[in-house]
Amino acid sequence: MKLFVLGVLFGWLVEWLFYILFWRRRDGNDETKAHEIDRLKAALESRDEEIARLKATSTGTPPVNTRPTSKPKSRTKKPTNSSATSQKAKSSKASGVPPEMLLQKVSGIGPKISAILVSQGIDSYAALADAGVEKLGAMLKEAGTRYAMTDVSSWPDQAKFLEKGDEAGLAKFLESQKK
């Protein structure tokens, strides 16, 4: 038993010496490290405050003319047969619903894709219905590879239902798409 205890103590001593001589860093500048850690913590806190400030400003209502004007919108639209459609489009703009929220009623459009579409000039159901599958696919491909694989084939049809205010027809259409 004595030999076992001596072996354990000797092994521990050798390991401790090996650690002291070879593994431990020899810079010994703990005060400099403490200052560096304090500096990094202060920088992190200032970044956190900046992020909180930016989040607070981004949740506020943006000004009306915040869209980029690099691509002009087409002012020509197809004439509609019913006056209810034009009244519904006017009422959605008059009600103060942001276009991003309006477009999110279409299945497959989330907050990021709706922001992309609005920045490209598609800010209503009529514009979405008139855009066409190829144009929508090209817009999302331009936005990046993350959105390029999105299936846009049913968006114009869904937008037509929503433009008319036909929620029941939209539900039937979406149910038929699941099969």
C-alpha positions in Angstrom: 0.0 0.0 0.0 2.9 2.4 0.8 4.4 1.7 -2.6 1.0 2.6 -4.3 0.8 5.9 -2.4 4.4 6.8 -3.2 3.7 6.0 -6.9 0.7 8.2 -7.0 2.5 11.1 -5.3 5.5 10.7 -7.6 3.3 10.7 -10.7 1.5 13.8 -9.5 4.8 15.5 -8.9 6.1 14.6 -12.3 2.9 15.9 -13.9 3.1 19.1 -12.0 6.7 19.7 -13.0 5.9 18.9 -16.6 3.0 21.4 -16.5 5.2 24.1 -14.9 8.1 23.7 -17.3 6.3 23.0 -20.6 2.6 23.7 -20.7 2.1 26.9 -18.7 2.4 30.1 -20.7 5.2 32.3 -19.6 3.9 35.7 -20.5 2.9 36.4 -16.9 1.2 39.7 -17.8 -2.0 39.2 -16.0 -2.6 42.9 -15.5 -2.4 43.5 -19.3 -4.9 40.6 -19.8 -7.3 42.1 -17.2 -7.2 45.5 -19.0 -7.8 43.8 -22.4 -10.8 41.8 -20.9 -12.2 45.0 -19.4 -11.8 46.8 -22.8 -13.6 44.0 -24.7 -16.4 43.9 -22.1 -17.0 47.6 -22.5 -17.0 47.3 -26.3 -19.5 44.4 -26.1 -21.8 46.5 -23.9 -21.6 49.4 -26.3 -22.5 47.1 -29.2 -25.4 45.6 -27.2 -26.7 49.1 -26.5 -26.4 50.0 -30.2 -28.2 46.9 -31.2 -31.0 47.7 -28.8 -31.3 51.2 -30.1 -31.4 50.0 -33.7 -34.1 47.4 -32.9 -36.1 50.1 -31.2 -35.9 52.4 -34.2 -36.6 49.6 -36.7 -39.9 48.6 -35.0 -41.2 52.2 -35.4 -43.4 53.1 -38.3 -41.1 54.0 -41.3 -41.7 57.1 -43.3 -43.9 56.7 -46.4 -41.1 57.2 -49.0 -38.5 54.7 -47.8 -38.5 52.5 -50.9 -35.4 52.7 -53.1 -36.1 54.5 -56.4 -33.5 52.7 -58.5 -36.1 50.8 -60.4 -39.2 52.7 -61.6 -42.5 51.2 -61.1 -44.8 50.6 -64.1 -47.7 52.9 -63.8 -49.8 51.0 -66.3 -52.2 48.5 -64.8 -54.8 46.3 -66.3 -58.3 47.8 -66.0 -60.5 45.9 -63.6 -64.2 45.1 -64.2 -65.6 45.6 -60.7 -65.4 48.8 -58.7 -65.2 46.6 -55.5 -61.7 45.6 -56.4 -60.5 49.2 -56.7 -62.3 50.1 -53.5 -60.7 47.2 -51.7 -57.2 48.3 -52.9 -57.9 51.8 -51.8 -59.2 50.7 -48.4 -56.1 48.6 -47.7 -53.9 51.5 -48.4 -56.1 53.9 -46.5 -56.3 51.5 -43.5 -52.6 52.0 -42.9 -51.7 48.3 -43.3 -48.1 48.2 -44.4 -47.6 46.4 -47.8 -45.2 43.9 -46.1 -48.0 42.7 -43.8 -50.5 42.7 -46.6 -48.4 40.4 -48.8 -47.8 38.0 -45.9 -51.3 36.7 -46.3 -50.1 34.9 -49.4 -49.0 31.4 -48.5 -45.2 31.1 -48.9 -44.5 34.8 -48.3 -42.9 35.7 -45.0 -41.5 38.9 -43.6 -38.2 38.8 -45.5 -39.7 37.9 -48.9 -42.4 40.5 -48.5 -39.7 43.1 -47.8 -37.9 42.0 -51.0 -41.1 42.3 -53.0 -42.0 45.7 -51.7 -38.5 47.0 -52.4 -39.0 45.8 -56.0 -42.3 47.7 -56.3 -44.8 44.9 -55.6 -46.8 46.4 -52.8 -50.4 45.2 -53.5 -52.2 42.1 -54.5 -52.9 43.5 -57.9 -49.2 44.1 -58.5 -48.4 40.6 -57.3 -51.1 39.1 -59.5 -49.8 41.0 -62.5 -46.1 40.2 -61.9 -46.1 36.7 -63.3 -44.2 33.7 -62.1 -41.0 34.3 -64.1 -40.7 37.9 -62.9 -41.2 36.9 -59.3 -38.6 34.1 -59.6 -36.1 36.5 -61.1 -36.6 38.9 -58.3 -36.0 36.3 -55.7 -33.0 34.9 -57.5 -31.6 38.5 -57.5 -32.1 38.6 -53.8 -29.8 35.7 -53.2 -29.5 31.9 -53.2 -31.5 31.7 -50.0 -34.6 32.8 -51.8 -33.9 31.3 -55.3 -35.4 27.9 -54.4 -38.8 29.4 -53.3 -41.8 28.1 -55.2 -43.7 31.2 -56.5 -46.0 29.3 -58.9 -49.2 29.9 -56.9 -48.6 33.4 -55.7 -50.3 35.2 -58.6 -53.3 33.0 -58.2 -53.5 33.5 -54.5 -53.1 37.3 -55.0 -56.1 37.3 -57.4 -58.2 35.6 -54.7 -57.1 38.1 -52.1 -57.5 41.1 -54.4 -61.2 40.1 -54.9 -61.5 39.5 -51.1 -62.5 35.8 -51.7 -61.1 34.2 -48.6 -63.2 31.1 -49.1 -61.9 30.7 -52.7 -58.4 31.1 -51.4 -58.9 28.4 -48.8 -60.2 26.0 -51.5 -57.4 26.8 -53.8 -54.8 26.2 -51.1 -56.5 22.9 -50.1 -56.3 21.8 -53.8 -52.6 22.7 -53.9 -51.9 20.4 -50.9 -53.2 17.3 -52.8 
